[in-house]
Amino acid sequence: MTFRQALSAIWQRRILIIAVIVLAVAVAAVFLARQTPVYVSSITLRTSSLAASASASGQIGTANVDFDPGSISSPEVLDAAAKAAGEPAGSADSWAVGFSLNQGSNLSQAKTITITASGSTAQEAQKHAAAVATAYNSYLKDQTAKAKTAAEAQVAKWTTTAEAYQAQVNASPNNSIAQSNLANAIASLSSANGVVDKINNAGPPLTVTSAATIGAFKGTSPLVAFGAALAAGLVAGIGIALIWDAFDDRLRGEEEIEELTEVPPLGELSLDRRMQRKGDWLPAAGRKRTALNEGLRALRTTLQVLLPTGNDVVVFTSVEPGDGKTFISSNLALAWARTGKRVVLVGGDLRNPSLDLYFGEVATGPGLTELLQSAATRGSSPTAETIARRLQPTKFRGLSVLPAGSEPWDPADLLAMQALGDIIASLRHMCDIVVIDSPPSFALVDASLLAAHADGAVVVASVGRTRRKRLVETVHALGGNGITVLGIVANRSRRRIPKSYSAYYGTSSSTRRRSVQLKRRDEARPAAETDEANEFDDYASREPEVPVPDAARNAGKTGQDRGKAPAHPADDVSSSGSAEDEKV
C-alpha cells in the first residue's frame, strides 16, 4: 500500500476513526469521574544531635529508646496524628504516610527528614502532614523523657551509693576497697548527671525547617488523561482503518481492473455530488464542463475506436444493481447523438426498467417485451416497420428509445428467442449505433443473451462498492458464454482532477466570469439569433427524428410522419412497464 492509498483509506474511514477517538475520550472521562482525587503534602524537620545519636545506638545513656524513622508509620504515631487532626483512630492508615532522609539511612547520618501525607483535598493533606510531624515529634519526646527518667534514677542511685561509700572512707581512711568503690560510684554518678545534662541541653528532637505545604495533586490530570485518550484513539482508529482496508475486497480504481480480470479498463467516471443533489441524471445534455462530462466523452471516444465499422451494437451491463449502468448507457447514447449520429437506446432490462427516470414517458409503454411476445405468438420475427413503430423519439435530436415494455413472467425465455437477434439486426440497419441497457450480469443471464447479438459488452463497476471477486466472476461468466467484453468502466471514482485543469472545466474565476458574460450576451440577443446560436444545443425545440428502415427511407415515406409515433399494430400486446430508479 502506497502512502497515498493509506491516506485515502484513512479519509474514507474517517467516521470510524472519529468514533474510536470519541470512545477513547469517553473512557477517559469515566476514569476521571471514578478517580478519587489525591493530594500530597510534605513537611521538613531538622534532627537534634541527641536524636541522631539515639537513632544510631538505640540508647540514651543506659536506657533503650526507639528513634528509628520507621516509627513514623507505627500505629502509636498514626493514631496520635489522627487524634491531632480531629479524625477517628485508625483513619491515618489511609494517609499514605512516608518519609525520606536527605542523607544516609538513619538519623545519625541525616540532617533533615521529610514526612509526606496525603488527603482528598490540598488543605486536608497539609493538615495530615503537620499532624504526623507533630505526633512523631511527641513520640520522640516521650522516648527522651523515658531516657531522662532512667538517667535521673541512676543519679539518685549512685548518689546514695556514693554517700554510703563516703561514710565508709570517713570511718576507715585506710580502707582501700571503700575508696575504690567510692571512686566508681562517683564516676557513675557523674555519667548519669552527664546524661541528664545532655538531655536538658539537647532541646526538642525535631525542629520544623519547612512547614507543611499545600497539598499537590498527584492523580492523573484531566489534560493528561484526555491528551492520552486522543492520541490512543487516533492511533487505534488509524490502525483499525488500515487493517480494515487491507481486508476490504471492494474495487479501488481502474488501475487494478486489468490485473484482476485481464480485461482493459475503459476509463473512470467521477462521482458528481452536485448532480446527485440537483437530480440532473442527464449531464450529457447540458453544456457544463465537468469531470463527469469529460469522462463520458472520453468513454465515447474509446468505444468509437473499439467499434470503428459503424452500425454497431454495444450492451451495457454491471456486476450488481445500482452500479450505474443505466445512467452510463443513457448519457453515452445522448453523447453519441450529439455528434450527429443516429442512436437507438434499447431498454433491455425487462426485469427492472428505469429509462423513464432519464427520458420520461417516451421510455414507457410497449417495447421490446411486446415485440418478443408478438414473435412468440406469431411464430415469426417482427418486421422492420413494426420495430420502427415501437421506437419512441426523444426531444434530443438523433436519439430514439425502444422501451423495455411490460415486465414478462419469463424474461430470460423471451430473450433466448431467435427473434431477439432479428430485432437487433433490424435496429442495426436503422441507425449508426445501438446502445442496449441490460440487467446486471452477476446472477442473471439476460445480459449474455442480449450481448450474444451485439458487437460486445461493457461492464460497469462501482469504485468502493463492487467486490473484486464478483467482478472477476462476472467477466468470466460473460467470457464463458462467448461474449466479447470490450472493457470495464470504473464508476463513482473519487480521483480528483488537478487544479491546473480548472480553466478547462469551467471552475476557475476567469472562466466563471466569461460564462456570466456569455449568458448576458445571449439574453440580449434576438430570439432568432439565439436559436441559431443553439444549433447544437440538444434542448433546442426541434422535430425529433425517428429511425426508420432503409427501405422506407428510400421510398420517402417519412416526410409527413417524421417525429410522430405511428399507431401500434392491433395484434401487438400493449402495456406500460414499471420503472425503478437506478441512481448514479
C-alpha positions in Angstrom: 0.0 0.0 0.0 1.4 3.4 -1.0 1.3 6.4 1.2 -1.4 8.0 -1.0 -3.5 4.8 -0.7 -3.1 4.8 3.1 -4.2 8.5 3.2 -7.2 7.6 1.0 -8.1 4.7 3.3 -7.9 6.9 6.4 -10.1 9.6 4.8 -12.7 7.1 3.6 -13.0 5.7 7.1 -12.7 8.9 8.9 -16.1 8.3 10.6 -14.7 5.1 12.1 -11.6 6.9 13.3 -13.7 9.7 14.9 -15.9 7.1 16.6 -12.8 5.4 18.1 -11.5 8.7 19.3 -14.8 9.6 20.9 -14.9 6.2 22.6 -11.4 6.7 24.0 -12.3 10.2 25.3 -15.4 8.7 26.9 -13.4 6.1 28.6 -11.0 8.8 29.9 -14.0 10.8 31.2 -15.3 7.8 33.0 -11.9 7.1 34.5 -11.6 10.7 35.7 -15.1 10.6 37.2 -14.4 7.4 39.1 -10.9 8.6 40.2 -10.6 9.7 43.8 -8.6 12.9 43.9 -5.3 12.6 45.8 -3.2 15.5 47.2 0.2 15.1 48.9 1.8 17.5 51.3 5.3 17.4 52.8 6.9 18.8 55.9 10.7 19.0 56.5 12.2 18.6 60.0 15.8 19.0 61.3 17.0 16.4 63.8 18.8 17.2 67.0 22.2 15.7 67.8 20.7 13.7 70.7 18.1 12.2 68.3 20.8 11.4 65.7 23.0 9.5 68.2 20.0 7.8 69.7 18.9 6.6 66.3 22.3 5.1 65.7 22.7 3.4 69.1 19.2 2.8 70.2 20.1 4.1 73.6 20.3 7.4 75.6 22.6 6.7 78.4 21.7 3.2 79.7 18.1 3.4 78.6 16.8 1.8 75.4 14.9 4.2 73.2 13.1 4.0 69.8 14.4 6.7 67.5 14.1 4.6 64.2 12.4 6.7 61.4 10.3 3.7 60.6 8.3 4.5 63.8 6.6 7.3 61.8 4.2 4.8 60.3 3.7 2.9 63.6 0.1 2.7 65.0 1.1 4.7 68.0 2.3 7.7 65.9 -0.5 7.4 63.4 -3.3 7.2 66.0 -1.9 10.2 67.7 -1.7 12.0 64.4 -5.4 11.1 63.6 -6.4 12.4 67.0 -4.5 15.7 66.4 -6.2 16.1 63.1 -9.6 15.5 64.7 -10.2 12.3 62.8 -11.1 8.8 64.1 -8.4 6.4 65.3 -7.1 4.2 62.5 -8.1 6.7 59.8 -4.4 7.7 59.4 -3.7 4.3 57.8 -5.2 5.7 54.6 -3.0 8.8 54.6 -0.1 7.0 52.7 2.4 8.4 55.2 6.0 8.2 54.2 9.4 9.8 54.9 12.7 10.4 53.3 16.1 11.2 54.7 18.3 13.6 52.9 21.4 11.7 53.7 22.1 8.1 54.8 19.6 5.5 56.1 19.2 6.7 59.8 19.0 9.9 61.7 22.7 9.7 62.8 23.7 10.3 59.2 20.8 12.6 58.2 20.5 16.2 58.9 16.8 16.5 57.9 13.8 14.3 57.5 10.9 14.9 55.1 7.5 13.5 56.1 4.7 13.2 53.4 1.0 12.5 53.9 -2.0 12.5 51.5 -5.6 13.8 51.7 -8.6 14.2 49.5 -8.1 18.0 49.3 -5.0 20.1 49.3 -5.8 21.6 52.8 -6.5 18.1 54.2 -3.2 16.8 53.0 -1.5 19.8 54.6 -3.2 19.1 57.9 -2.3 15.4 57.8 1.4 16.1 57.2 1.5 18.6 60.0 -0.3 16.2 62.3 2.1 13.3 61.6 5.1 15.6 62.2 3.7 16.7 65.5 2.8 13.2 66.6 6.3 11.9 65.6 8.0 14.7 67.5 5.8 14.0 70.5 6.7 10.3 70.2 10.5 11.1 70.2 10.0 13.5 73.2 8.3 10.6 75.1 11.3 8.4 74.3 13.6 11.2 75.5 11.6 11.7 78.7 11.8 7.9 79.3 15.6 8.1 79.0 15.7 11.2 81.3 13.7 9.4 83.9 16.0 6.4 83.7 19.1 8.7 84.0 17.7 10.6 87.0 17.0 7.2 88.7 20.7 6.4 88.0 21.7 9.7 89.6 19.7 9.0 92.7 21.0 5.5 92.9 24.7 6.5 92.6 24.3 9.4 94.9 23.1 7.1 97.6 25.8 4.6 96.8 28.5 7.3 96.8 27.3 8.7 100.2 27.5 5.2 101.7 31.0 4.6 100.4 32.0 8.1 101.6 30.8 7.2 105.1 33.0 4.0 105.0 36.0 6.0 103.9 35.4 8.6 106.6 35.3 5.8 109.2 38.3 4.0 107.8 40.5 6.3 105.8 42.9 3.4 105.0 40.2 1.2 103.6 41.3 0.9 100.0 38.3 -1.1 99.0 35.9 1.5 100.2 38.0 4.2 98.4 37.8 2.2 95.1 34.1 1.7 95.4 33.6 5.4 96.2 35.6 6.4 93.1 33.4 4.1 90.9 30.2 5.4 92.4 31.3 9.0 91.8 32.2 8.1 88.2 28.8 6.5 87.6 27.1 9.5 89.2 29.0 11.8 87.0 28.0 9.8 83.9 24.3 9.8 84.9 24.4 13.5 85.6 26.1 14.0 82.2 23.2 12.1 80.5 20.6 14.3 82.3 22.5 17.5 81.4 22.8 16.3 77.7 19.0 15.7 77.6 18.3 19.0 79.2 20.5 20.9 76.8 19.5 18.9 73.7 16.2 20.7 73.1 13.4 19.1 71.1 14.2 16.0 69.0 12.8 17.6 65.8 12.6 21.2 64.6 10.4 22.3 61.7 12.5 23.9 59.0 9.8 23.9 56.2 6.2 24.0 57.2 3.7 21.6 55.7 3.0 22.7 52.1 -0.4 23.0 50.4 -1.2 19.6 49.0 -0.2 19.0 45.4 -2.5 16.9 43.1 -0.9 13.6 42.4 -3.6 11.8 40.4 -4.0 11.8 36.6 -4.8 15.3 35.5 -7.7 15.8 33.0 -5.3 17.4 30.5 -3.0 14.3 30.5 -5.9 11.9 30.5 -7.7 13.5 27.6 -4.5 14.0 25.7 -3.6 10.4 26.1 -7.1 9.3 25.1 -7.0 11.5 21.9 -3.6 10.1 21.0 -4.6 6.5 21.7 -7.9 6.8 19.9 -6.2 8.4 16.9 -3.6 5.6 16.7 -6.1 2.9 17.3 -8.6 4.3 14.8 -6.0 4.7 12.1 -4.8 1.1 12.8 -8.3 -0.3 12.5 -8.9 1.7 9.3 -5.8 0.4 7.6 -6.4 -3.2 8.7 -10.0 -2.9 7.5 -8.8 -1.5 4.2 -6.2 -4.3 3.8 -9.0 -6.9 4.1 -11.5 -4.8 2.0 -12.4 -6.7 -1.2 -14.0 -3.7 -2.9 -12.7 -2.2 -6.1 -10.4 0.8 -5.5 -9.9 2.2 -9.0 -9.4 1.4 -12.7 -5.6 0.7 -12.2 -6.4 -2.7 -10.7 -9.1 -3.8 -13.2 -6.8 -5.3 -15.8 -4.7 -7.2 -13.3 -7.9 -8.7 -11.8 -9.9 -9.5 -14.9 -7.4 -9.5 -17.8 -9.9 -7.1 -19.4 -8.8 -3.5 -20.2 -10.3 -0.6 -18.3 -12.2 1.9 -20.5 -11.9 4.7 -18.0 -13.2 6.2 -14.8 -16.3 8.4 -14.3 -16.1 10.8 -11.4 -18.6 11.0 -8.6 -20.5 14.3 -9.1 -22.4 15.0 -5.8 -23.8 18.3 -7.2 -25.5 16.4 -9.9 -27.0 14.0 -7.4 -28.3 16.8 -5.2 -29.9 18.5 -8.2 -31.3 15.2 -9.6 -29.7 16.0 -13.0 -29.5 12.5 -14.3 -28.6 13.5 -17.9 -25.5 15.7 -17.5 -24.5 14.9 -21.1 -27.5 17.0 -22.3 -26.0 20.2 -20.8 -23.1 22.4 -21.6 -21.3 22.2 -18.3 -17.7 21.2 -18.5 -17.3 18.9 -15.6 -15.0 15.9 -14.9 -18.0 13.6 -15.3 -19.0 15.0 -18.7 -15.4 14.8 -19.9 -15.3 11.2 -18.7 -18.4 10.3 -20.7 -16.9 11.9 -23.8 -13.6 10.0 -23.2 -15.6 6.8 -22.9 -17.5 7.6 -26.1 -14.2 8.2 -27.9 -12.7 4.9 -26.6 -15.7 2.9 -27.8 -15.6 4.6 -31.2 -12.0 3.4 -31.5 -13.0 -0.1 -30.5 -16.1 -0.1 -32.8 -14.9 1.7 -35.9 -17.1 -0.1 -38.5 -20.4 1.7 -37.8 -23.9 0.3 -37.3 -22.6 -1.2 -34.1 -24.4 -2.7 -31.1 -23.0 -2.4 -27.6 -24.5 -3.8 -24.4 -24.0 -2.1 -21.1 -24.3 -4.3 -18.0 -23.0 -4.2 -14.4 -21.9 -6.5 -11.6 -24.8 -5.6 -9.3 -27.8 -3.4 -9.3 -27.0 0.3 -8.5 -23.6 0.3 -10.2 -24.8 3.0 -12.7 -25.2 1.0 -16.0 -28.5 2.8 -16.9 -27.0 6.2 -16.1 -24.0 5.5 -18.3 -25.9 3.9 -21.2 -28.4 6.8 -21.3 -25.8 9.5 -21.1 -23.5 7.8 -23.6 -26.3 7.3 -26.1 -27.1 11.0 -25.8 -23.4 11.9 -26.1 -23.2 9.9 -29.4 -26.4 11.6 -30.6 -24.7 15.0 -30.0 -22.0 14.1 -32.5 -24.7 13.8 -35.3 -25.1 10.0 -35.1 -28.5 8.3 -35.2 -28.7 6.4 -31.9 -31.3 3.9 -30.6 -31.3 3.3 -26.9 -32.9 -0.1 -26.1 -34.4 -0.9 -22.7 -33.1 -4.4 -22.4 -33.6 -4.6 -18.7 -37.0 -6.3 -18.8 -37.0 -7.1 -15.1 -36.4 -3.6 -13.7 -36.7 -1.0 -16.4 -35.6 2.5 -15.4 -35.1 4.5 -18.6 -38.1 6.6 -17.8 -36.1 8.2 -15.0 -34.0 9.8 -17.7 -36.4 10.3 -20.6 -39.8 10.4 -19.0 -42.9 9.0 -20.7 -41.2 8.2 -24.0 -39.3 5.4 -22.3 -42.6 3.8 -21.1 -45.2 1.9 -23.0 -45.0 -1.1 -25.3 -41.5 -2.0 -26.4 -39.1 -4.9 -26.5 -41.2 -7.2 -24.4 -44.2 -6.8 -26.7 -42.1 -7.3 -29.8 -40.8 -10.6 -28.4 -44.2 -11.7 -27.2 -45.7 -11.0 -30.6 -43.0 -13.0 -32.3 -43.7 -15.9 -29.9 -47.4 -15.7 -30.7 -46.9 -15.3 -34.5 -44.1 -17.7 -34.7 -42.0 -15.2 -36.8 -39.9 -12.2 -36.1 -41.4 -8.7 -36.4 -40.8 -6.7 -39.5 -38.6 -3.7 -39.6 -41.6 -1.4 -40.0 -43.2 -2.9 -36.9 -39.9 -2.4 -34.9 -39.7 1.2 -36.2 -43.2 2.0 -35.0 -42.1 0.9 -31.5 -39.3 3.4 -31.4 -40.1 6.5 -29.3 -38.4 9.8 -30.4 -36.9 11.9 -27.6 -36.5 15.6 -27.5 -32.8 15.1 -28.3 -32.0 15.2 -32.0 -30.9 11.8 -33.3 -31.8 9.8 -30.2 -34.7 7.4 -30.0 -35.7 4.9 -27.3 -37.1 1.4 -27.6 -38.8 0.9 -24.2 -38.5 -2.3 -22.3 -42.2 -2.7 -22.2 -44.2 -4.5 -19.6 -42.4 -6.9 -17.2 -42.9 -10.5 -18.5 -43.1 -13.6 -16.4 -40.2 -15.2 -18.3 -37.7 -12.5 -19.3 -34.9 -15.0 -19.9 -37.0 -17.2 -22.1 -38.1 -14.2 -24.2 -34.5 -13.0 -24.6 -33.4 -16.5 -25.6 -35.7 -16.4 -28.7 -34.1 -16.1 -32.2 -36.4 -13.1 -32.8 -34.2 -11.1 -30.5 -31.3 -11.4 -32.9 -33.6 -10.3 -35.8 -34.8 -7.3 -33.8 -31.3 -6.2 -33.0 -30.2 -6.8 -36.6 -33.1 -4.5 -37.8 -32.2 -1.8 -35.3 -28.6 -2.1 -36.5 -29.7 -1.1 -40.0 -31.9 1.7 -38.8 -29.2 3.8 -37.1 -25.5 4.3 -36.6 -25.2 2.7 -33.2 -27.5 0.7 -30.9 -27.0 1.1 -27.1 -28.6 -1.6 -25.0 -29.2 -1.2 -21.3 -29.2 -4.7 -19.9 -29.7 -6.2 -16.4 -26.8 -6.9 -14.0 -24.8 -10.0 -15.0 -23.5 -11.4 -11.7 -26.6 -13.5 -11.0 -28.6 -13.1 -14.3 -28.2 -14.5 -17.8 -30.1 -11.7 -19.5 -27.1 -9.6 -20.4 -25.3 -12.6 -22.1 -28.5 -13.3 -24.2 -28.5 -9.7 -25.3 -24.8 -9.4 -25.9 -24.8 -12.6 -28.0 -26.3 -10.4 -30.8 -24.0 -7.4 -30.1 -20.5 -6.4 -31.0 -19.5 -6.5 -27.4 -20.4 -5.8 -23.8 -19.2 -3.1 -21.4 -19.3 -4.0 -17.7 -19.9 -1.2 -15.2 -18.3 -1.5 -11.8 -18.6 0.9 -8.9 -15.5 2.1 -7.1 -15.7 1.5 -3.4 -18.7 -0.7 -3.8 -18.2 -3.6 -6.3 -16.5 -6.6 -4.8 -13.4 -7.7 -6.7 -14.4 -11.4 -6.6 -17.8 -10.7 -8.0 -16.3 -8.5 -10.8 -14.0 -11.3 -11.8 -16.8 -13.9 -11.7 -19.0 -11.6 -13.8 -16.3 -11.1 -16.5 -15.5 -14.8 -16.6 -19.2 -15.7 -16.9 -19.6 -13.4 -19.9 -16.5 -14.8 -21.5 -17.7 -18.3 -20.8 -20.8 -17.5 -22.7 -18.8 -16.4 -25.7 -19.4 -12.7 -25.1 -16.7 -10.2 -26.2 -16.1 -7.9 -23.2 -14.9 -4.7 -24.6 -13.8 -3.4 -21.2 -14.8 -2.3 -17.8 -15.9 1.2 -16.7 -15.0 2.3 -13.1 -17.9 4.4 -12.0 -18.1 6.8 -9.0 -14.4 7.4 -8.9 -13.2 9.8 -6.2 -10.0 10.7 -8.0 -9.5 14.4 -8.1 -8.7 16.4 -11.2 -5.5 18.6 -10.8 -6.3 22.2 -10.1 -4.3 23.2 -13.2 -7.3 21.9 -15.2 -9.8 24.3 -13.5 -9.8 26.6 -16.6 -10.7 23.7 -18.8 -13.5 22.5 -16.6 -15.1 25.9 -16.0 -14.2 26.1 -12.3 -11.6 29.0 -12.4 -12.7 32.5 -11.6 -11.9 33.8 -15.2 -14.0 31.0 -16.7 -16.9 31.8 -14.4 -16.7 35.5 -15.4 -16.7 34.6 -19.1 -19.7 32.3 -18.6 -21.6 35.2 -17.0 -20.7 37.4 -19.9 -21.9 34.9 -22.5 -25.1 34.4 -20.6 -25.8 38.1 -20.6 -25.0 38.3 -24.3 -27.4 35.5 -25.1 -30.1 37.2 -23.1 -29.6 40.4 -25.1 -29.8 38.7 -28.5 -33.0 38.4 -30.5 -34.8 35.1 -30.3 -33.8 34.2 -33.9 -30.1 34.7 -33.2 -30.4 32.7 -30.0 -31.9 29.8 -31.9 -29.1 29.9 -34.4 -26.5 30.0 -31.7 -28.1 27.0 -30.1 -27.9 24.9 -33.2 -26.0 22.2 -31.4 -28.0 22.5 -28.2 -29.9 19.3 -27.5 -32.6 21.2 -25.7 -33.4 23.3 -28.8 -37.0 22.7 -29.8 -36.8 20.7 -33.0 -38.7 18.0 -34.6 -37.4 14.7 -33.2 -36.2 12.1 -35.7 -37.4 8.5 -35.6 -35.0 6.0 -37.2 -36.7 4.0 -40.0 -35.7 1.1 -42.1 -33.5 1.8 -45.1 -36.3 0.6 -47.5 -38.8 3.0 -46.0 -36.3 5.8 -46.0 -35.5 5.3 -49.7 -39.2 5.2 -50.5 -39.7 8.6 -48.9 -42.4 7.5 -46.5 -41.3 9.6 -43.6 -41.9 13.1 -44.9 -45.1 13.9 -43.1 -44.9 11.3 -40.3 -41.4 12.3 -39.1 -41.4 12.7 -35.4 -44.8 11.2 -34.9 -45.4 7.8 -33.2 -47.5 5.7 -35.6 -50.3 3.6 -34.2 -49.3 0.2 -33.0 -50.5 -3.0 -34.8 -53.7 -4.3 -33.4 -52.2 -7.7 -32.9 -49.3 -6.4 -30.7 -49.6 -6.6 -27.0 -49.5 -3.1 -25.4 -48.9 -2.4 -21.8 -46.7 0.0 -19.9 -43.7 -1.2 -17.9 -42.8 -0.1 -14.4 -39.6 1.7 -13.7 -37.2 1.6 -10.7 -34.6 4.2 -10.1 -31.1 3.2 -10.7 -29.0 6.2 -9.4 -25.6 7.1 -10.3 
